[in-house]
């Protein structure tokens, strides 16, 4: 059986992206995406949980992320673990 490794996350940026450069000169952008989950508890009360997903983008995509993404902006991220 073939392996499958794919992730899709839709949420809002929890903080501004951080751009840095590694030793080889390649740009790397790191940011965090917050996703909300609304649900009803067994006692009938409404509840909300938040999951934070750390994302790392490399090379030209890193520069684009740093240029256009800001805290609070909605983003759809696809990638691999």
N, C-alpha and C positions, 0 to 999 in steps of 0.2 A: 504494500500500500504506500502511496506517495505521502510525503509530509506536506503540511499546510501551515503557514505562519503569516497571519495577516491581522491588522488592528485598525479599527475605525473609531475615532473619538470626535464627538461634537460637543463643544462647550465654550466657555468664555475664558479669556486669559486672566489668570489670577495675579499676574505681575507683568511688568514690562519685560520684553526679551533682553537677554544679555549676550552680546556678541564678543567673542574673543578669538584669538588666533593661536593655533598649536605650533609646535616647533618647526614643522615643514612649511608653515605659512598659510595653511588651509583655514578658512574661517569656520567657526562653530558657533551656533546660536542655541541657547537653552531658554526654555520657557515652561510654564506650568499651565495646564488647562483644567478648569474646574467644571465638573458635571454634577447636576442635581438629580436626585431621585426622590420623588414624592410618593408616599404610600400611606395606607391606613393600618394602624396597629390593631391587634386582636381585640382591644377594648373599645375600638371605634374612633380613637383619636387620630387626627391627621398628623403626619410626621414628615420630616425632610432630612435627607442625608446628602453630604457633599463628598465627592471623590476627586482627589487631585492627581493628575497624570503628568509626570515630567516628560518633556519632549526635547530631543536633540536633533537639530538640522545641521547639515554639513554643506560646505562649498557655496555655490551660487544660491542655493535655496536658503542657506543661513543668512546671506546678505539680504535677500528679499524679505524674509521673515522679520529681520531687524528693522527694515525700512518701513514696512506696512503694518505690522502688528503692534498694538498698544493694549495696556491693561483694560479689561472690560469688553474688548472687541470679541465678537463671536468668530470661532474658527473651526474648520473641519480638517482633521488630520488623518491621513492614512499612512500606514507604514508597517514595519515588522518589529517584533520583540527582540 
